[in-house]
Amino acid sequence: MILTEQQITEKLGAIRGWGLITGQLQKTFTFPDFEKALIYVNQLAVIAENLDHYPDIRIRYNKVTIDSSTRAEDGITDTDFKLAKECDQLAVNML
């Protein structure tokens, strides 16, 4: 189920550093180097596969930007927030 703007705003308060950009949740993570960024992306791929939820991922040297929305629903859902929390936890575990 697509979340309302109010629900999205409330949930954004619980995840640090994420924003709503062009209809998607977005955050950029910074790693010490390119290799760590790639390791993060590969581990995130496993998480996304397990959630059956696939974000857009961009890598620029040591920066990884995640954009997440639920394409099947054409909006933001609870699954996007679950993925965001998983992204954050993975980054914490790596740094």
PyMOL commands that set and color helices and strands:
alter all, ss='L'
color gray80, all
select helices_A, chain A and resi 5-12+34-51+78-94
alter helices_A, ss='H'
color red, helices_A
select strands_A, chain A and resi 19-21+24-30+56-60+63-68
alter strands_A, ss='S'
color yellow, strands_A
deselect
rebuild
show_as cartoon
